[in-house]
Structure formats: structure tokens, C-alpha cells
Amino acid sequence: MSKLTVENLSKQYGEVTALEEVSFEIEDEFVVLLGESGAGKSTLLRCVNGLTEPTEGSISLDGEEISGSQTAVGMIFQQHNLVDGVSAYLNALTGSLSRVSMLRSMLQWQATEDKVRALESLETVGLLEESHQKVSQMSGGQQQRVGIARALVQDPRCLLADEPVASLDPSSAETVMTYLRKAAKEHDVTALVSLHQVNVAAHFGDRFIGLRDGQKLFDVERGELTPELIDDLYGSVETVSLAEQASTPENGSREEVVGDIEQVIEA
């Protein structure tokens, strides 16, 4: 299992401070980033992925500094970023692009090892039987699972996910998070996932890092995440709003959802 180290990470966009001296280490954990929109979660993930250059600080994976050309970090996006006209298998196979030329990729001349890895990754997310189905014919949850498989084909040492279930209904969100956690565990990958659904985060996370206004507000283990910390992070109005958003005929009333959050936090 790889160790991700973030030290004194800061990012400025002109006069706007997106991140300010954020530090943490992750190893052999499924860690959830919590915070309001604009708290710095996406900026942090983009810095870890090498897509955004920090203003100050450093990010390393197993002691090696991360750069924009790195391939050791796999990324799962909120909007899937799949090729609609082709199958789940071919989309998963694009995770091997860093290892083959564009010509070989267009002709599907990937190595047998990569083709096997694509099928194994689809099996990990429960989509092996749908491997030849076009992703345009799949549900949003299935498409996101293809995105997970694609990231696994990259053979990363660290797996990032930026609001992977934000656009999904509660049932699909739970399914995607179940497979995402399974993928991280089975492939021995350190995972850092940003979420805004507190109840989903509390159910799946091993550890929780709270960001507010670009600063780290807390870094706690599963048993240490309390309703008071959530109130400090979001405010009582926001916490109620999240519970109301989670309330559906299938999930129960707002009071039941709040109770469920508290039960998970206390477990």
C-alpha cells in the first residue's frame, strides 16, 4: 500500500486563496474529504493528481514528488468523462493509454495484459457481463462504475474521486460507493474521495478530513467524527439541508436520515 504525503500545501488564484497550508498523510485507508462547495476539495485533488501546480508546499507518493506527468494516481470524475459511442470494455481499456501510443490505441493493439486488466476491473465493479454494452445505454451509476474500472486499468498506487456520486440518486450512490471501496481494498490502493453527502461519507469512510475556506478544520478517524464537528464544518442550517436532500420516499423522513447519520457516526 502506498503512502500519500501532503505538506503545507497552498494554492493561490490571484488574490483568492483556495488552499492554505494543508498537511496530512494517508496510507492503507479510505479517506473522505468533506466541506462545502468552494472549500478547496477539488483544488486539493487536482494538486494531488498533478493537474494543478501548488503555489507552495509539496505532495509525494512513497517519497517521490508528484508531477503533472505522473501516472501513479488514478482519477474518477463527477461527470464520468467516458466515450459514449463505444463499449464499457473499450472505455475501461483507455486507462492503459499512458502505456501505448495513440496509433496502437486507435487500432486496439493494447497488450494482452491490459485487455485482461480491463475485464478484471469491470468484474471488480460488477459489470463484466455488460462489458460490451455501449456506455450511452447505461445508467449514471453504471457509467460511474466504468469510470472506476478505467482508473483501475491505469494501475495506480493512489485513487482519487471528485464528488463521484453527486449526480446520482441515493440507491445508485450507495452502489457506486460500495464498488469504489471494494476496488480500493482489492487492488491495495490508497483512496482519497471528496463527498458532500454526510450520511454517505460517514457510512463508507475510514477517516475524514474537513476543509473550510481552504484550511484543514479537522482530520479524524471514523469513531471521532461527531455531529459537533459536522456542525462546525457546515453549520447547523447546512447539516439540515443535507439531511433534507437525502430524504426520499425510499430513505425515510429527514428525522430518520439524521438519526441514521448519528448511528453511523457512533458505530
ABEGO torsion letter per residue (X at the ends): XBBBBBBGBBBBBEABBABBGBBBBBBGBBBBBBEBBGAGAAAAAAAAAGABBBABEBBBBGGBBBBAABAABBBBBAAGGBBAABBAAAAAAAAAAAABBAAAAAAGABBAAAAAAAAAAAAAAGAAAAAABBAAABBAAAAAAAAAAAAAAAGBABBBBBGAAAABBAAAAAAAAAAAAAAAAAAGBBBBBBBABAAAAAAABABBBBBBGGBBABBBBAAABBAAAAAAAAEAAAAAAAAAAABBAAAEBAAAAAAAAAAAAAX
